[in-house]
Amino acid sequence: GLSIATGARAQSVYVNPNVFWGPTFAQANVCNYYGAPIVCNGQLTAQTQFGYFIYGNMSYVRLYPGMCGQMYAQSFYGAPIVAAWANAYCSFSPF
């Protein structure tokens, strides 16, 4: 018979980015509260009062237990940020 071997699939973990903002910046923190390293990808979106979107991201950021990673977006006083939100997708890291 035919046998096909595949690599171990990474297990996804739940993270909830903590988002806060002011008139000229937005920040999202993603923290590892698990007992093993995780790898995360994420996107921060901020919206100005004029409806424009500003983005920040994290790509393949390894977070060891107790560490946090940040995403930033910046505007200026003439176009203040009025809303911000973020998503992050993480999985356990093999090392």
PyMOL commands that set and color helices and strands:
alter all, ss='L'
color gray80, all
select strands_A, chain A and resi 12-13+18-21+25-31+38-48+53-63+68-74+81-92
alter strands_A, ss='S'
color yellow, strands_A
deselect
rebuild
show_as cartoon
